[in-house]
């Protein structure tokens, strides 16, 4: 006698879990698991399981990103409230003739406000190459040539108030 199985139900149970075909058959009282395995292969349960897991993973990532976005917005709003209170307090303090605000203080305040508002800020980057080993002179010359080819010793990119030396810098 041939038994008929509810393959749609079996597929749903398989795809939405990590159960094996044999365990699925045992759970559903099916003695001959090879017929279910054949149907699983024919109906591409493995591919469907992988797709299901990918969708679940993406859903989890989206939910996590949403929660983080909400938390960051709350923190940003709280920070803006604190900064606003500090500005107001500073304004009150400035009425006191003994309270001194220097141009440097004002410049720093404007720069920080610009940063918070998403505007441009000034920053300085320093890049160094520290070599703490005895390297062969040929390798050092190759490094020097590579540095010059990638920007060092080239023409300036903008105007500067400082005088420029003629030609590329010489290294012994």
C-alpha atoms as an extended CHARMM CRD file, in Angstrom:
* protein
*
       172  EXT
         1         1  UNK       CA              0.0000000000        0.0000000000        0.0000000000  PROA      1               0.0000000000
         2         2  UNK       CA              1.3020000000        3.3840000000       -0.9440000000  PROA      2               0.0000000000
         3         3  UNK       CA              0.8310000000        6.2240000000        1.5600000000  PROA      3               0.0000000000
         4         4  UNK       CA              0.2960000000        9.8080000000        0.4970000000  PROA      4               0.0000000000
         5         5  UNK       CA              2.0550000000       12.4850000000        2.4650000000  PROA      5               0.0000000000
         6         6  UNK       CA              1.2240000000       16.1630000000        2.8300000000  PROA      6               0.0000000000
         7         7  UNK       CA              4.3860000000       17.4100000000        1.1010000000  PROA      7               0.0000000000
         8         8  UNK       CA              3.3620000000       21.0540000000        1.3890000000  PROA      8               0.0000000000
         9         9  UNK       CA              3.2250000000       20.7040000000        5.1800000000  PROA      9               0.0000000000
        10        10  UNK       CA              6.4810000000       18.7290000000        5.2700000000  PROA      10              0.0000000000
        11        11  UNK       CA              8.1610000000       21.3440000000        3.0670000000  PROA      11              0.0000000000
        12        12  UNK       CA              7.0250000000       24.1900000000        5.3250000000  PROA      12              0.0000000000
        13        13  UNK       CA              8.3310000000       22.3490000000        8.4030000000  PROA      13              0.0000000000
        14        14  UNK       CA             11.6460000000       21.6060000000        6.6920000000  PROA      14              0.0000000000
        15        15  UNK       CA             12.2550000000       25.0180000000        5.1370000000  PROA      15              0.0000000000
        16        16  UNK       CA             11.4600000000       26.9870000000        8.2970000000  PROA      16              0.0000000000
        17        17  UNK       CA             13.6630000000       24.9000000000       10.6080000000  PROA      17              0.0000000000
        18        18  UNK       CA             17.0460000000       23.1860000000       10.8080000000  PROA      18              0.0000000000
        19        19  UNK       CA             15.5630000000       19.6960000000       11.0030000000  PROA      19              0.0000000000
        20        20  UNK       CA             16.9600000000       16.8590000000        8.8780000000  PROA      20              0.0000000000
        21        21  UNK       CA             14.8140000000       14.8170000000        6.4850000000  PROA      21              0.0000000000
        22        22  UNK       CA             15.0650000000       11.7310000000        8.7340000000  PROA      22              0.0000000000
        23        23  UNK       CA             14.1010000000       13.6770000000       11.8580000000  PROA      23              0.0000000000
        24        24  UNK       CA             11.2360000000       15.2980000000        9.9370000000  PROA      24              0.0000000000
        25        25  UNK       CA              9.9510000000       11.8640000000        8.9250000000  PROA      25              0.0000000000
        26        26  UNK       CA             10.2580000000       10.5370000000       12.4800000000  PROA      26              0.0000000000
        27        27  UNK       CA              8.4030000000       13.5920000000       13.7990000000  PROA      27              0.0000000000
        28        28  UNK       CA              5.5590000000       12.9900000000       11.3340000000  PROA      28              0.0000000000
        29        29  UNK       CA              5.4200000000        9.1940000000       11.7070000000  PROA      29              0.0000000000
        30        30  UNK       CA              6.7790000000        8.4380000000        8.2290000000  PROA      30              0.0000000000
        31        31  UNK       CA              8.6880000000        5.1590000000        8.0470000000  PROA      31              0.0000000000
        32        32  UNK       CA             10.2340000000        5.4580000000        4.5640000000  PROA      32              0.0000000000
        33        33  UNK       CA             12.2460000000        8.6820000000        4.6370000000  PROA      33              0.0000000000
        34        34  UNK       CA             13.8170000000        8.0890000000        1.2050000000  PROA      34              0.0000000000
        35        35  UNK       CA             10.5660000000        8.9160000000       -0.6180000000  PROA      35              0.0000000000
        36        36  UNK       CA             10.3930000000       12.2220000000        1.2840000000  PROA      36              0.0000000000
        37        37  UNK       CA             14.0780000000       12.8560000000        0.4820000000  PROA      37              0.0000000000
        38        38  UNK       CA             13.3340000000       12.2740000000       -3.2040000000  PROA      38              0.0000000000
        39        39  UNK       CA             10.4560000000       14.7530000000       -3.1080000000  PROA      39              0.0000000000
        40        40  UNK       CA             12.6080000000       17.2280000000       -1.1750000000  PROA      40              0.0000000000
        41        41  UNK       CA             15.2460000000       17.0940000000       -3.8990000000  PROA      41              0.0000000000
        42        42  UNK       CA             12.6630000000       17.3080000000       -6.6730000000  PROA      42              0.0000000000
        43        43  UNK       CA             10.9380000000       20.2970000000       -5.0460000000  PROA      43              0.0000000000
        44        44  UNK       CA             14.2550000000       22.0080000000       -4.1350000000  PROA      44              0.0000000000
        45        45  UNK       CA             13.6980000000       22.2480000000       -0.3760000000  PROA      45              0.0000000000
        46        46  UNK       CA             17.3870000000       23.0120000000        0.2640000000  PROA      46              0.0000000000
        47        47  UNK       CA             17.3130000000       26.0460000000       -2.0520000000  PROA      47              0.0000000000
        48        48  UNK       CA             14.0490000000       27.2250000000       -0.4810000000  PROA      48              0.0000000000
        49        49  UNK       CA             15.5210000000       26.7780000000        3.0160000000  PROA      49              0.0000000000
        50        50  UNK       CA             18.5570000000       28.8690000000        2.0460000000  PROA      50              0.0000000000
        51        51  UNK       CA             16.2930000000       31.5860000000        0.6080000000  PROA      51              0.0000000000
        52        52  UNK       CA             14.1340000000       31.5280000000        3.7410000000  PROA      52              0.0000000000
        53        53  UNK       CA             17.1830000000       31.8670000000        5.9910000000  PROA      53              0.0000000000
        54        54  UNK       CA             18.5170000000       34.7360000000        3.8770000000  PROA      54              0.0000000000
        55        55  UNK       CA             15.1950000000       36.5850000000        4.1200000000  PROA      55              0.0000000000
        56        56  UNK       CA             15.1020000000       35.9630000000        7.9050000000  PROA      56              0.0000000000
        57        57  UNK       CA             18.6890000000       37.1790000000        8.2420000000  PROA      57              0.0000000000
        58        58  UNK       CA             17.9420000000       40.3410000000        6.2470000000  PROA      58              0.0000000000
        59        59  UNK       CA             14.8330000000       40.9330000000        8.3440000000  PROA      59              0.0000000000
        60        60  UNK       CA             16.9010000000       40.6040000000       11.5450000000  PROA      60              0.0000000000
        61        61  UNK       CA             19.5210000000       43.0090000000       10.1880000000  PROA      61              0.0000000000
        62        62  UNK       CA             16.8360000000       45.5220000000        9.1830000000  PROA      62              0.0000000000
        63        63  UNK       CA             15.2020000000       45.3120000000       12.6160000000  PROA      63              0.0000000000
        64        64  UNK       CA             18.5600000000       45.8010000000       14.3380000000  PROA      64              0.0000000000
        65        65  UNK       CA             19.3750000000       48.7660000000       12.0940000000  PROA      65              0.0000000000
        66        66  UNK       CA             15.9760000000       50.3020000000       12.8110000000  PROA      66              0.0000000000
        67        67  UNK       CA             16.4350000000       49.9510000000       16.5880000000  PROA      67              0.0000000000
        68        68  UNK       CA             19.9230000000       51.4040000000       16.3770000000  PROA      68              0.0000000000
        69        69  UNK       CA             18.7310000000       54.2950000000       14.2310000000  PROA      69              0.0000000000
        70        70  UNK       CA             16.0190000000       55.1430000000       16.7500000000  PROA      70              0.0000000000
        71        71  UNK       CA             18.4960000000       54.9740000000       19.6530000000  PROA      71              0.0000000000
        72        72  UNK       CA             21.0280000000       57.1680000000       17.8220000000  PROA      72              0.0000000000
        73        73  UNK       CA             18.3180000000       59.7290000000       17.0860000000  PROA      73              0.0000000000
        74        74  UNK       CA             17.3340000000       59.7770000000       20.7710000000  PROA      74              0.0000000000
        75        75  UNK       CA             20.9830000000       60.2540000000       21.8170000000  PROA      75              0.0000000000
        76        76  UNK       CA             21.4640000000       62.9860000000       19.2100000000  PROA      76              0.0000000000
        77        77  UNK       CA             18.3160000000       64.7790000000       20.3880000000  PROA      77              0.0000000000
        78        78  UNK       CA             19.4750000000       64.5400000000       24.0220000000  PROA      78              0.0000000000
        79        79  UNK       CA             22.9200000000       65.8460000000       23.0640000000  PROA      79              0.0000000000
        80        80  UNK       CA             21.3880000000       68.7900000000       21.2150000000  PROA      80              0.0000000000
        81        81  UNK       CA             19.2540000000       69.6100000000       24.2650000000  PROA      81              0.0000000000
        82        82  UNK       CA             22.3320000000       69.5860000000       26.5030000000  PROA      82              0.0000000000
        83        83  UNK       CA             24.2850000000       71.7270000000       24.0340000000  PROA      83              0.0000000000
        84        84  UNK       CA             21.4060000000       74.1710000000       23.7820000000  PROA      84              0.0000000000
        85        85  UNK       CA             21.2540000000       74.4300000000       27.5740000000  PROA      85              0.0000000000
        86        86  UNK       CA             25.0090000000       75.0100000000       27.6530000000  PROA      86              0.0000000000
        87        87  UNK       CA             24.7060000000       77.7730000000       25.0310000000  PROA      87              0.0000000000
        88        88  UNK       CA             21.9420000000       79.4580000000       26.9990000000  PROA      88              0.0000000000
        89        89  UNK       CA             23.9570000000       79.2150000000       30.2140000000  PROA      89              0.0000000000
        90        90  UNK       CA             26.9880000000       80.6160000000       28.4230000000  PROA      90              0.0000000000
        91        91  UNK       CA             24.8400000000       83.4870000000       27.1580000000  PROA      91              0.0000000000
        92        92  UNK       CA             23.7490000000       84.2420000000       30.7140000000  PROA      92              0.0000000000
        93        93  UNK       CA             27.3470000000       84.0730000000       31.9300000000  PROA      93              0.0000000000
        94        94  UNK       CA             28.4830000000       86.5170000000       29.2270000000  PROA      94              0.0000000000
        95        95  UNK       CA             26.4390000000       89.2540000000       30.8650000000  PROA      95              0.0000000000
        96        96  UNK       CA             28.8870000000       89.0800000000       33.7630000000  PROA      96              0.0000000000
        97        97  UNK       CA             31.7220000000       91.5710000000       33.0100000000  PROA      97              0.0000000000
        98        98  UNK       CA             34.3050000000       89.2250000000       34.5470000000  PROA      98              0.0000000000
        99        99  UNK       CA             33.4210000000       86.4180000000       32.1400000000  PROA      99              0.0000000000
       100       100  UNK       CA             35.9490000000       86.4480000000       29.2990000000  PROA      100             0.0000000000
       101       101  UNK       CA             35.4090000000       84.8940000000       25.8790000000  PROA      101             0.0000000000
       102       102  UNK       CA             38.4560000000       84.9100000000       23.6250000000  PROA      102             0.0000000000
       103       103  UNK       CA             38.3510000000       84.7750000000       19.8250000000  PROA      103             0.0000000000
       104       104  UNK       CA             39.8420000000       81.2600000000       20.0900000000  PROA      104             0.0000000000
       105       105  UNK       CA             36.9470000000       80.1850000000       22.3250000000  PROA      105             0.0000000000
       106       106  UNK       CA             34.4830000000       81.5900000000       19.8210000000  PROA      106             0.0000000000
       107       107  UNK       CA             36.2410000000       79.9080000000       16.8610000000  PROA      107             0.0000000000
       108       108  UNK       CA             36.1800000000       76.5230000000       18.6420000000  PROA      108             0.0000000000
       109       109  UNK       CA             32.5140000000       76.9630000000       19.4740000000  PROA      109             0.0000000000
       110       110  UNK       CA             31.6300000000       77.8210000000       15.8630000000  PROA      110             0.0000000000
       111       111  UNK       CA             33.6510000000       74.8620000000       14.5820000000  PROA      111             0.0000000000
       112       112  UNK       CA             31.8820000000       72.4400000000       16.9380000000  PROA      112             0.0000000000
       113       113  UNK       CA             28.4950000000       73.8600000000       15.9790000000  PROA      113             0.0000000000
       114       114  UNK       CA             29.3690000000       73.4470000000       12.3140000000  PROA      114             0.0000000000
       115       115  UNK       CA             30.3590000000       69.8290000000       12.9620000000  PROA      115             0.0000000000
       116       116  UNK       CA             27.0620000000       69.1010000000       14.7260000000  PROA      116             0.0000000000
       117       117  UNK       CA             25.1070000000       70.7170000000       11.9100000000  PROA      117             0.0000000000
       118       118  UNK       CA             26.8770000000       68.5430000000        9.3430000000  PROA      118             0.0000000000
       119       119  UNK       CA             28.9640000000       71.3520000000        7.9150000000  PROA      119             0.0000000000
       120       120  UNK       CA             32.6240000000       71.3350000000        7.0010000000  PROA      120             0.0000000000
       121       121  UNK       CA             35.2370000000       71.4000000000        9.7040000000  PROA      121             0.0000000000
       122       122  UNK       CA             38.9450000000       71.9390000000        9.6940000000  PROA      122             0.0000000000
       123       123  UNK       CA             41.2150000000       69.0810000000       10.5480000000  PROA      123             0.0000000000
       124       124  UNK       CA             44.8070000000       68.2430000000       10.1310000000  PROA      124             0.0000000000
       125       125  UNK       CA             46.2670000000       64.9110000000        9.0990000000  PROA      125             0.0000000000
       126       126  UNK       CA             49.8590000000       63.9040000000        9.6050000000  PROA      126             0.0000000000
       127       127  UNK       CA             51.2470000000       60.8660000000        7.8690000000  PROA      127             0.0000000000
       128       128  UNK       CA             54.6400000000       59.4750000000        8.7550000000  PROA      128             0.0000000000
       129       129  UNK       CA             56.6350000000       56.4840000000        7.7000000000  PROA      129             0.0000000000
       130       130  UNK       CA             58.8820000000       55.3430000000       10.5200000000  PROA      130             0.0000000000
       131       131  UNK       CA             61.4960000000       52.8150000000        9.4780000000  PROA      131             0.0000000000
       132       132  UNK       CA             63.2330000000       51.2330000000       12.4460000000  PROA      132             0.0000000000
       133       133  UNK       CA             65.3700000000       48.7240000000       10.6090000000  PROA      133             0.0000000000
       134       134  UNK       CA             68.5390000000       48.8070000000        8.5760000000  PROA      134             0.0000000000
       135       135  UNK       CA             67.2010000000       48.7450000000        5.0450000000  PROA      135             0.0000000000
       136       136  UNK       CA             69.2420000000       48.4780000000        1.8770000000  PROA      136             0.0000000000
       137       137  UNK       CA             69.8080000000       51.8260000000        0.1170000000  PROA      137             0.0000000000
       138       138  UNK       CA             68.2120000000       50.5240000000       -3.1030000000  PROA      138             0.0000000000
       139       139  UNK       CA             64.9570000000       49.7990000000       -1.2650000000  PROA      139             0.0000000000
       140       140  UNK       CA             64.9700000000       53.2760000000        0.2990000000  PROA      140             0.0000000000
       141       141  UNK       CA             65.4950000000       54.8290000000       -3.1550000000  PROA      141             0.0000000000
       142       142  UNK       CA             62.5320000000       52.8220000000       -4.4890000000  PROA      142             0.0000000000
       143       143  UNK       CA             60.3760000000       54.0610000000       -1.5950000000  PROA      143             0.0000000000
       144       144  UNK       CA             61.4820000000       57.6150000000       -2.3160000000  PROA      144             0.0000000000
       145       145  UNK       CA             60.6010000000       57.2580000000       -6.0130000000  PROA      145             0.0000000000
       146       146  UNK       CA             57.2010000000       55.7740000000       -5.1710000000  PROA      146             0.0000000000
       147       147  UNK       CA             56.4650000000       58.6180000000       -2.7320000000  PROA      147             0.0000000000
       148       148  UNK       CA             57.3850000000       61.2250000000       -5.3190000000  PROA      148             0.0000000000
       149       149  UNK       CA             55.2760000000       59.5450000000       -7.9750000000  PROA      149             0.0000000000
       150       150  UNK       CA             52.2870000000       59.5320000000       -5.6120000000  PROA      150             0.0000000000
       151       151  UNK       CA             52.3480000000       63.1660000000       -4.5820000000  PROA      151             0.0000000000
       152       152  UNK       CA             55.4330000000       64.0920000000       -2.5730000000  PROA      152             0.0000000000
       153       153  UNK       CA             57.4350000000       66.7310000000       -4.4000000000  PROA      153             0.0000000000
       154       154  UNK       CA             54.6610000000       67.5770000000       -6.8700000000  PROA      154             0.0000000000
       155       155  UNK       CA             53.2440000000       71.0110000000       -7.4690000000  PROA      155             0.0000000000
       156       156  UNK       CA             51.1010000000       72.4720000000       -4.6670000000  PROA      156             0.0000000000
       157       157  UNK       CA             47.3570000000       71.8910000000       -4.9960000000  PROA      157             0.0000000000
       158       158  UNK       CA             46.2580000000       75.2900000000       -3.7250000000  PROA      158             0.0000000000
       159       159  UNK       CA             47.4900000000       78.7440000000       -2.8530000000  PROA      159             0.0000000000
       160       160  UNK       CA             49.5030000000       79.2260000000        0.2920000000  PROA      160             0.0000000000
       161       161  UNK       CA             50.7340000000       82.2960000000        2.0700000000  PROA      161             0.0000000000
       162       162  UNK       CA             54.0270000000       80.5140000000        2.7120000000  PROA      162             0.0000000000
       163       163  UNK       CA             56.8320000000       80.8270000000        0.1500000000  PROA      163             0.0000000000
       164       164  UNK       CA             57.5660000000       77.6750000000       -1.8470000000  PROA      164             0.0000000000
       165       165  UNK       CA             61.0420000000       76.2660000000       -2.3750000000  PROA      165             0.0000000000
       166       166  UNK       CA             62.1370000000       75.8230000000       -5.9760000000  PROA      166             0.0000000000
       167       167  UNK       CA             62.0250000000       72.2510000000       -7.2700000000  PROA      167             0.0000000000
       168       168  UNK       CA             61.5870000000       68.9770000000       -5.4510000000  PROA      168             0.0000000000
       169       169  UNK       CA             63.1400000000       68.3790000000       -2.0720000000  PROA      169             0.0000000000
       170       170  UNK       CA             66.4680000000       66.5290000000       -2.2630000000  PROA      170             0.0000000000
       171       171  UNK       CA             67.1470000000       63.5180000000       -0.0800000000  PROA      171             0.0000000000
       172       172  UNK       CA             70.6230000000       62.0600000000        0.3590000000  PROA      172             0.0000000000
